[in-house]
Amino acid sequence: MDLSLTDDEREIRDWVRTFVKKEVMPLEPEVLVRERRGERGITAEQYAGLQATARKAGFFGIQTPTEYGGMGLGAVAAALIQAELGRSFVPFYFAGDADNILFDATAEQQATYLVPTINGDRKSCFAITEPGAGSDARAIRTSAVRDGDEWVISGEKTFITGGNEADFVMVFAVTDKAKGADGGVTCFLVDRDRGWTSQPIDTMGEWGPAQLTFDGVRVPHSAILGTEGHGFDLAMRWIGKGRYLLPARALGACERLLEMGMEHARNRVTFGEPIAERQAIQWMVADSAVEIEALRWLVLTAAWQIDNGIDSRQAQSVAKLYGGVKANEIVDRVLQMHGGMGYTRELPVERWYRELRLLRIYEGTDEIQRRTIARNLLRGHASVRGHLG
């Protein structure tokens, strides 16, 4: 088994590592100050500047196909990049990406939505979650009723990432109640100026999701993305587009946190010696290091399976579950290692604490991942021996 990276993968990882250290991490103190004033992340100008710097070096559209101007990188390279970006809590992504299901758009829709999104001229959001339909996506109640050549959409969506900033939405609505999710749900591309509204949802972290309201919003029949009645298939493809990337980003955060914890342990002296000499601290370091290494290979295994055409859904669920649980355990240990100072806002540990808690909820809760993993095993779709079994 060859577990080494290719030269290209290593070069990409090292460039992003340097970029994050030199360009992104120095902005962390400013981010903390801004967030305490009720502002999120860095300024639009700073964000655009970082993306422009990266684009000059060729980092644009990480997984966007080359025919659309992207890098067309595989899943392993994408995971390595996300891990490096995860080493900072500054919210940053490279420019040039678009939702995977937008590539299913017609030529006209691609010109209106896909290409401008890749170029950074438009912002999208994905809206399926509702107040009464979170993990149970089949329970959505937002409806779309045909009226001649138009559809009238009514309903609410909640916890929509990017919903406050988006100028168009991919919204999923019931178009045939009798057929349910299998044949009765359709995805629509809806511009904000069609009349839907968004309202920020205040959370314990800096995620900043939105509630969207559709009150008789009218769209033409041509606004359907994909095929009428087959929106649920698109939704599942969007949801499963890359769960391995979430624990990949958490992997980078855990590496950075443990490094911070070890540095503090070397310098903090109690009873005449550094706390790094205490067995309690050493066990925290050891347990965290083992879990980080395990997470690394769970993430890379899921990504490798994708690159090699192997069904990666089980591996991604395992990585997502393990990454969410262990990231929260690791940040908790690191906070404990810092003692009272870790609990203050003078250090960024509490900020990581709040951010990583979300990983156990969004893009499929821990409970949903456990349900998926267990069902796949019990029904024979997966083996405890893994893909080698």
C-alpha positions in Angstrom: 0.0 0.0 0.0 1.4 3.4 -1.0 0.1 6.0 1.5 2.4 8.8 0.2 1.2 11.9 -1.5 2.0 12.6 -5.1 4.5 15.4 -5.9 1.6 17.6 -7.1 -0.5 16.9 -4.0 2.5 17.8 -1.8 3.2 20.9 -3.7 -0.4 22.1 -3.5 -0.6 21.4 0.2 2.7 23.2 0.9 1.6 26.3 -1.1 -1.7 26.5 0.8 0.1 26.0 4.1 2.4 28.9 3.4 -0.5 31.0 2.1 -2.6 30.4 5.3 0.4 31.1 7.6 1.5 34.3 5.8 -1.8 35.8 4.5 -4.7 34.4 6.6 -3.5 33.8 10.1 -2.3 37.4 10.6 -6.0 38.5 10.2 -7.1 36.4 13.2 -6.9 39.2 15.8 -8.9 41.5 13.6 -11.6 38.9 13.1 -11.9 38.4 16.9 -12.3 42.2 17.3 -14.9 42.5 14.5 -16.9 39.5 15.8 -17.1 41.1 19.3 -18.6 44.2 17.6 -21.2 42.0 16.0 -19.5 41.9 12.6 -18.6 38.6 10.9 -15.2 37.5 9.5 -13.0 39.9 7.5 -14.1 42.8 5.4 -15.3 42.2 1.8 -12.2 44.0 0.6 -9.9 41.8 2.6 -11.7 38.7 1.4 -11.5 39.7 -2.2 -7.8 40.6 -1.8 -7.0 37.2 -0.4 -8.8 35.5 -3.3 -7.1 37.7 -5.8 -3.7 36.8 -4.3 -4.5 33.1 -4.5 -5.8 33.4 -8.0 -2.5 34.9 -9.2 -0.9 31.8 -8.0 -3.4 29.6 -9.9 -5.7 28.7 -7.0 -9.1 29.3 -8.5 -12.0 26.8 -8.6 -10.4 24.0 -6.7 -12.7 21.3 -8.0 -14.3 23.2 -10.8 -13.7 21.5 -14.1 -10.9 23.0 -16.2 -13.4 23.7 -19.1 -15.0 26.3 -16.7 -11.7 27.8 -15.8 -11.1 25.8 -12.6 -8.2 23.6 -11.4 -10.3 20.4 -11.7 -8.5 18.9 -8.7 -9.5 15.5 -7.2 -10.9 14.7 -3.8 -7.6 14.0 -2.1 -6.1 17.4 -3.1 -9.3 19.1 -2.1 -9.2 17.4 1.4 -5.5 18.5 1.8 -6.5 22.1 1.0 -9.4 22.1 3.4 -7.2 20.8 6.2 -4.8 23.6 5.7 -7.5 26.3 5.5 -9.0 24.7 8.7 -5.8 25.7 10.6 -7.2 29.2 10.9 -10.7 30.3 12.1 -10.7 33.2 9.5 -13.6 32.3 7.3 -12.0 31.9 3.9 -12.5 29.8 0.7 -10.8 30.1 -2.6 -12.8 31.7 -5.4 -14.2 29.9 -8.4 -16.4 27.2 -7.0 -20.1 26.6 -7.6 -22.6 24.1 -6.2 -22.2 20.7 -7.8 -25.9 20.5 -8.9 -25.6 23.8 -10.8 -23.7 21.9 -13.4 -27.0 20.1 -14.2 -28.4 23.5 -15.4 -29.5 24.1 -19.0 -27.2 26.1 -21.2 -29.3 29.2 -20.5 -29.3 28.6 -16.8 -25.6 28.1 -16.8 -25.1 31.4 -18.4 -27.4 33.1 -15.9 -26.3 31.3 -12.7 -23.4 28.9 -13.0 -20.8 30.9 -14.9 -21.5 34.2 -12.9 -21.2 32.1 -9.6 -17.8 30.7 -10.7 -16.6 34.2 -11.6 -17.7 35.6 -8.3 -20.4 37.9 -9.7 -23.3 36.0 -8.1 -23.9 34.1 -4.8 -26.0 31.1 -4.3 -27.6 29.3 -1.4 -29.1 25.8 -1.0 -32.5 25.7 0.7 -34.1 22.4 1.7 -34.1 22.5 5.6 -37.4 23.8 7.2 -38.5 24.4 10.7 -40.2 20.9 10.7 -37.8 19.2 8.3 -34.2 19.2 9.2 -32.5 15.8 8.9 -35.8 14.4 7.6 -35.5 16.1 4.2 -38.5 14.1 3.0 -40.8 16.0 5.3 -40.5 19.3 3.5 -43.7 21.4 3.3 -42.8 24.3 1.1 -45.0 24.0 -2.0 -44.9 25.1 -5.6 -48.2 25.2 -7.5 -48.4 25.4 -11.2 -50.2 28.4 -12.6 -50.0 28.4 -16.4 -46.4 28.9 -17.4 -45.5 29.9 -13.9 -45.0 28.3 -10.5 -46.1 29.9 -7.2 -43.8 29.0 -4.3 -44.9 29.3 -0.7 -43.2 28.2 2.5 -40.2 28.8 4.9 -36.7 27.5 5.0 -34.4 27.7 8.0 -30.7 27.4 8.9 -29.7 28.3 5.3 -25.9 28.8 4.9 -25.2 31.9 2.9 -28.9 32.8 2.8 -28.4 36.4 3.9 -25.8 37.1 1.3 -27.2 35.1 -1.7 -28.8 36.8 -4.6 -30.4 33.5 -5.8 -31.5 30.3 -4.2 -31.8 26.7 -5.1 -35.0 26.0 -3.3 -36.8 22.6 -3.0 -40.6 22.5 -3.0 -43.3 19.9 -3.2 -44.9 20.0 -6.6 -46.9 16.7 -6.3 -47.9 15.8 -2.8 -49.2 12.4 -3.8 -45.9 11.3 -5.1 -43.9 12.5 -2.0 -40.2 12.8 -2.2 -39.8 10.2 -4.9 -41.2 12.2 -7.9 -43.0 14.9 -6.1 -40.2 17.4 -5.1 -38.7 19.9 -7.6 -35.7 22.3 -7.4 -36.2 25.8 -8.5 -33.6 28.6 -9.3 -35.1 31.7 -7.8 -33.6 35.2 -7.9 -33.9 37.3 -4.8 -35.7 40.0 -6.8 -38.5 37.6 -7.3 -39.6 38.4 -3.8 -38.2 35.9 -1.3 -36.7 37.4 1.8 -34.1 36.4 4.4 -33.7 37.0 8.1 -30.5 36.3 10.0 -30.6 33.6 12.8 -28.5 34.4 15.8 -26.3 31.4 16.9 -23.7 30.7 19.6 -21.0 30.7 16.8 -20.2 32.8 13.9 -22.0 30.7 11.3 -24.7 33.2 10.5 -27.4 31.2 8.8 -30.7 32.6 7.6 -34.4 32.0 7.6 -35.9 32.3 4.1 -39.6 33.2 3.4 -41.4 32.5 0.2 -44.8 34.2 0.2 -46.4 33.4 -3.2 -43.2 33.9 -5.1 -43.7 33.5 -8.8 -41.1 31.9 -11.2 -41.3 30.8 -14.8 -41.4 27.1 -15.6 -37.9 27.5 -17.0 -36.7 28.1 -13.4 -36.7 24.4 -12.7 -33.3 22.9 -12.2 -33.0 19.5 -13.6 -36.3 17.6 -14.1 -39.6 18.4 -12.6 -40.3 16.0 -9.7 -36.7 14.8 -9.3 -35.5 17.5 -7.0 -34.9 15.1 -4.1 -32.3 13.3 -6.2 -30.5 16.6 -6.7 -30.8 17.4 -3.0 -29.2 14.1 -1.9 -26.4 14.7 -4.4 -25.8 18.2 -3.0 -25.8 16.9 0.6 -23.4 14.1 -0.3 -21.2 16.2 -2.4 -18.3 16.1 0.0 -19.0 15.3 3.6 -15.3 14.4 3.9 -14.4 18.1 3.4 -16.1 19.1 6.7 -13.9 16.7 8.9 -11.0 17.7 6.7 -11.3 21.3 7.8 -11.8 20.1 11.4 -8.6 18.1 11.0 -6.6 21.3 10.4 -8.3 23.0 13.4 -7.4 20.1 15.7 -3.8 20.2 14.5 -3.5 23.9 15.3 -5.3 23.6 18.6 -3.1 20.8 19.8 0.0 22.8 18.8 -1.4 25.7 20.8 -2.0 23.4 23.8 1.5 21.9 23.7 3.1 25.4 23.5 1.1 26.5 26.5 2.0 23.4 28.4 5.7 23.9 27.8 5.5 27.5 29.1 3.0 27.3 31.9 4.8 26.5 35.2 3.1 25.2 38.3 4.8 23.9 41.5 8.2 24.5 40.0 7.9 22.7 36.6 6.0 23.1 33.3 2.6 21.4 33.2 3.9 19.5 30.1 5.6 17.3 32.7 2.3 16.3 34.3 0.9 13.0 33.3 -2.6 14.4 33.0 -1.5 16.8 30.4 0.6 14.2 28.6 -2.4 11.9 28.3 -4.4 14.8 26.8 -1.7 15.3 24.2 -1.3 11.6 23.5 -5.0 10.9 23.1 -5.5 14.0 20.9 -2.5 13.0 18.7 -3.9 9.5 18.1 -7.3 10.8 17.3 -5.9 13.4 14.9 -4.0 10.7 13.1 -7.0 8.5 12.9 -9.1 11.4 11.5 -6.5 12.2 8.9 -6.7 8.7 7.5 -10.5 8.5 7.6 -10.7 11.7 5.6 -8.0 10.7 3.1 -9.5 7.2 2.7 -12.9 8.7 1.9 -11.3 11.1 -0.6 -9.1 8.4 -2.1 -12.2 6.2 -2.7 -13.9 9.1 -4.6 -10.8 9.6 -6.8 -10.8 5.9 -7.6 -14.4 5.5 -8.4 -15.3 3.6 -5.2 -18.7 4.3 -3.5 -17.5 6.6 -0.7 -20.7 7.3 1.1 -20.0 5.0 4.1 -16.5 6.2 4.4 -17.7 9.8 4.4 -20.3 9.2 7.0 -17.6 7.5 9.2 -15.2 10.5 8.7 -18.0 13.0 9.4 -19.1 11.3 12.6 -15.6 10.7 13.9 -14.4 14.1 13.0 -17.3 16.0 14.6 -17.1 14.0 17.9 -13.3 14.0 18.2 -12.9 17.7 17.2 -15.2 18.6 20.0 -13.3 16.4 22.5 -9.9 17.8 21.4 -10.9 21.5 21.6 -12.4 20.7 25.0 -9.1 19.2 26.2 -7.1 22.2 24.8 -9.4 24.6 26.6 -8.8 22.6 29.8 -5.1 22.7 29.3 -5.3 26.5 29.2 -7.3 26.6 32.4 -9.3 29.7 33.1 -7.5 31.6 30.3 -8.9 29.1 27.8 -12.4 30.1 28.9 -11.8 33.8 28.3 -12.1 35.7 25.0 -8.5 36.9 25.4 -7.5 33.6 23.7 -9.2 32.2 20.6 -9.7 28.7 22.1 -13.3 29.5 23.1 -14.0 30.7 19.6 -12.8 27.4 18.2 -15.0 25.7 20.8 -18.1 27.4 19.6 -17.3 26.9 15.9 -16.5 23.2 16.1 -19.7 22.4 18.0 -21.5 23.0 14.8 -19.8 20.1 13.0 -21.9 17.7 15.0 -25.1 19.2 13.6 -25.0 20.6 10.1 -24.6 18.6 6.9 -26.1 15.6 8.8 -26.1 15.3 12.6 -24.1 12.7 14.5 -27.3 10.7 14.9 -28.0 10.7 11.2 -24.5 9.5 10.5 -24.8 6.7 13.0 -28.1 5.8 11.4 -26.6 5.7 8.0 -23.5 3.7 9.1 -25.5 1.2 11.0 -28.1 0.7 8.2 -25.4 0.2 5.6 -23.8 -2.5 7.8 -27.0 -4.3 8.8 -28.3 -4.4 5.2 -25.1 -5.6 3.8 -24.3 -2.5 1.8 -21.0 -2.1 3.7 -18.7 -4.3 5.6 -16.9 -3.9 8.9 -13.8 -5.0 7.0 -14.0 -1.8 5.0 -13.6 -1.4 1.2 -10.9 -4.1 1.3 -13.2 -6.7 2.8 
